[in-house]
Amino acid sequence: METITISSKGQVVIPKQVREQLGLEEGTKLNLEVRGQEVVLSKTADWRDMQGMVTGGDLIQALEEERELDKQLEDRCG
């Protein structure tokens, strides 16, 4: 677990190791979700990244599977 500090402007720095592990680069968009006393950041799925992802399948199912993979990654990292 990483400990970070909030600046006077409400900003936080994501540690380099975490950015590299998740492929976070300048301009990467993140979702912020509050779960009780937790703040959860996750990469925003860009619709352009999903083009061609589903062929002959169910888009909802594919999105649910993608979310499950994200959750597994979150569990491993935190």
C-alpha positions in Angstrom: 0.0 0.0 0.0 1.3 3.4 -0.9 0.8 6.5 1.2 0.4 9.8 -0.6 -0.3 13.4 0.6 -2.9 15.8 -0.7 -1.5 19.2 -1.6 -3.0 22.5 -0.7 -4.7 22.6 -4.1 -6.3 19.1 -3.5 -3.8 17.4 -5.8 -2.2 14.0 -5.3 0.7 12.4 -7.1 0.4 8.8 -8.3 3.7 7.1 -7.6 5.9 6.4 -10.6 5.9 2.6 -9.9 2.1 2.6 -10.0 1.9 4.7 -13.1 4.3 2.4 -14.9 2.5 -0.7 -13.7 -0.9 0.5 -15.0 0.4 2.3 -18.1 -0.7 5.7 -16.9 0.7 8.5 -19.0 0.1 12.2 -19.3 -3.4 12.8 -20.5 -4.7 9.4 -19.3 -8.3 9.9 -18.1 -9.3 8.2 -14.8 -12.6 7.6 -13.1 -13.0 8.5 -9.4 -15.4 6.6 -7.3 -16.1 7.0 -3.6 -16.9 3.7 -1.8 -17.6 4.5 1.9 -14.3 5.8 3.2 -12.3 4.7 0.1 -11.4 6.7 -3.0 -11.0 4.4 -6.1 -9.3 5.5 -9.3 -9.7 3.4 -12.4 -8.7 3.9 -16.1 -11.5 5.3 -18.2 -12.4 3.0 -21.0 -12.2 4.9 -24.3 -14.7 3.7 -26.8 -12.0 3.8 -29.5 -10.1 1.1 -27.5 -13.1 -1.1 -27.7 -13.6 -1.0 -31.4 -13.4 -4.5 -32.8 -13.4 -5.9 -29.2 -16.7 -7.7 -29.7 -17.5 -9.6 -32.8 -20.6 -11.6 -32.9 -20.9 -11.4 -29.1 -22.8 -9.5 -26.4 -21.3 -6.1 -25.7 -22.8 -6.0 -22.2 -21.1 -9.3 -21.4 -17.8 -8.1 -22.8 -18.0 -4.9 -20.7 -18.8 -6.9 -17.6 -15.8 -9.2 -18.2 -13.6 -6.1 -18.7 -14.8 -4.7 -15.4 -14.1 -8.0 -13.6 -10.6 -7.9 -15.0 -10.2 -4.4 -13.7 -11.5 -5.4 -10.3 -9.0 -8.3 -10.1 -6.2 -5.9 -10.9 -7.4 -3.5 -8.2 -7.4 -6.3 -5.7 -3.9 -7.3 -6.6 -2.6 -3.7 -6.3 -4.3 -2.7 -3.1 
